[in-house]
Amino acid sequence: MSTELAQTSDDFLLKALKAAQDATSAPKAHCHKSPKRWLLIARHVVEDGMDVSAFLKTSGVTRNNYYDIRRFVETHDDYEEIRAKAALDAVTDYEMGVDLERKYSEQMHQKMDDGTLEIDAQGYAQINRGQSMKADRLHKFAGTPTQTIIVEHKTTLDEAAAFAAQYVTEVEAEEVNSPAGGHMFLDD
C-alpha cells in the first residue's frame, strides 16, 4: 500500500471512529470499549475487505461486530473517496504482478530454450494464484459483479452402490425389451 493511501486511510479511520463514538453513548459499545479493535475491523473493511471469514478467525472478532462496524464505515461521508484511492492502489498492485509474471515467464522461456530448465509448474502456479487473488481484490474495489461457485459432491459409498445398481437394472431392462440388432431390422 502506498504511504499516501496509508495516511489518508488513517485520517479517514480516525474520523470514522470519532463519529462512531459521538453517535453512541453506550460505554460498552465497541468504539468506546476497544477502539483499537474497532480500527482494526474498519481498516480491513476499507483497505481489503477480502476473505472475511479468515479475518474473523485470525482477529477473534465476532461476525456481528464486523458487520455492524462495516455498515457504519460504509455509510460514512468520505467512504467512497477512500475506497476509490484504495482501488487505485489495488490496480497498481495488480499491474506490478502482471509485470512480474511477464518477467518470470520470459526468463522461464529463455531457460527452456537454452535447455537449462524444464517447466517449473509450481512456481508458475504460485504466480497465477497470486494474480488471481489480486484480480479478486481489484474486482471487489471496482464493484465488478463476481460469483464464486463451489461444487461439492457428497455421496456415501452406499448411495453410490445403490445408484449403480439402479442404473445397471435400467440398462438390463432396456436390453431385454429391445430387439436384437437394434432398429435396423424393424419394419417401418
N, C-alpha and C positions, 0 to 999 in steps of 0.2 A: 504494500500500500504506500502511496506517495505520502511524503511528510505533510504536504499541503492538505490532502484529504484527511489525514490523521488529526491535524489541528482543527479543521472545520468540523470533523466528527466530534471531537472533544467538546468544542464550543456548543454544538447542537445538543449533544447528550446532556451537558450540564444545564442548558436552558430547559430541556425536556424534564430533567429531574426536578428542577426548581418548580416548574409548572405543575408537576405531579404532586409535589409536597404542598404547594399552595392550594391545589384542588381538593385535597383531603386533610382533614384534621385528626383522623384516627391515628393514634400513636403506634398501633400495631400494623399499620399499612407498610408494605414492603419498602416504599420510598423513604419512610422515616426510620423504620427498624433496621434496614440493611441497605443503605444507599449504594454501597459498592456492588452488591449482588444485583441491585436494580440496574446499575450502569452496565454491568456485565451482560445482562439479558438484552438491554437496549442496544448495546454495541453489536451483539450478534444479529439482532433484527435489522439494524441499519447497514452494517458492513458485509454481512454474509447471508444470513437467512437460509442457509442450506443445511440439510440433514438435522432437523430439529430434534429428532429422537436421540441421535448421538450426542448432541449438545446437552440435552436434558440428563443423559446418563453421566456425562463427564462433569457437569457443573453441579449436579444434585438439586437442580431447580425442578419444581413441580410444573406439570403441563398447564394447570390453571394459572399459576403465576406468570408463566411465559406468555400465554396468550392475552392475559389482562394487560401486561406491560406492552406487548406488541400492539394491541388495539390503541392504547394511549399514545404510543410513539408514532404510529401511522396516521393518527389524526392531528398531530402537531402541525402548526402552520408551515414550518420550514422543512418538513419531511421530504417533499417531492424534490426540493433543491438538493438536499444532501444525498438522496438516492440517485439523482442524476450524476452527481460528482462520483459517487461510488461506481456507477455504471461505466463511466469513462475510465476509471481505474481498472475495472474488470476487462474492458476492451483492450487496454494496454497490456495487461497480463496475458490475455488470450493471444494477442499479436506476438508478444515475446515468445510464447510457447510454440506458435507456428514457425517462427524463425528458427528456434532451437530444433524443432522437429525436422525442418528442411536441412539444416546444417548436419544434424546427425545422420539423416538419410543419405545425404551427399557423401559424407565420409564412409558410410557403410558401403555405398555403391562403388566408391573408388577402391576400397579394400577388397571387395568381392571381385572387381575387375582385375585387380592385381593378383588375385588368388591367395591373399593373405588372411582372408576372413570368410567364414561361412556365415550365413544369416543368423544373427543373434535375435531370435524371436522374442526372448524375454525382455531385452532392453527396448525393443520396438513396441512391445505390448505395454510396457510401463509408460512410455511416452504417449501412446494412444489413450491410455486410461487417464493420464494427467490432463490431456487435451479435452477429453470428454467431460471431466469434472469442471474444467474452466469454461467449456461451452455451456454446461448446465447453469453455472453461476451467471454467465453473460445473458443467457436466455431469461433467467429469473429477473435480473435487473431490467432487461429490455421489455419485460412483460409479454414475451412471446408465449403463446399458449403451448404448453408441453404436456405430454402424457407419458407416464411410465406404466407399462403393462408387465405384470409379473404372473407367469403361468406356473402353477404348481400342480403336479399330478399326485394325488394322494389315494393310492389304491393298496389294499391289503392283498396278500397272496391268495387268500380265499376268494376275494372278489374277482381277481384276475382269472383264477381257475374256473369260477362259475361262468364268467363271460366267455372264456374259451370253449367250455363245454356247450354252452348255448349256441355259439357260432358253429361249432362242428355239427351239432344236431340239425341246425338250419340248413347247412350245406349238404348234409347227407339226405335230408328230406327233399331238397331241390333235385339232387341227382337221381333219386328214386322216381320222382314224378316226371322227369324229362325223358323223352325218347332217346334211345341210343343213337349216337351220331349227330345229335343236335337238330337244328331246324332245317338242314339241307334235305332231309328225307321226308319232310312233311308236305302233303299235298295242299296246295292253296286253291 
